[in-house]
Amino acid sequence: MKTSPVYDAARLSKTFLYQIDGCFYRFKGINTNAKAPRYEFEPLNGQRRHTGLILNSSKLASVYVIEDMIVSGHDTVTENHTQLSLF
């Protein structure tokens, strides 16, 4: 699984899968109602977190794009994937 950090908002896409703090998210969109743009992420089904995230541009460095997996439709991943959890 090849990951790379997202430093620029131009790299965000609704088709890619993102990893934030060990959970998989998909990008919902940009909220421009505030003074600065905010980036909304929604967790995939089966993740330990069930609420969405709203990040500003300074927090985008903690977002990693998983280049091998693509999200299509609603909460489905087109590549085979395994999530490991440590007990």
Secondary structure, DSSP 4 states (H G I P E B T S, - for coil): --EEE--SGGG--TTEEEEETTEEEEEEEEE-SSSS-EEEEEEPTT-S--S-EEE-GGGGGGEEEEEEEEEETTTEESS--------
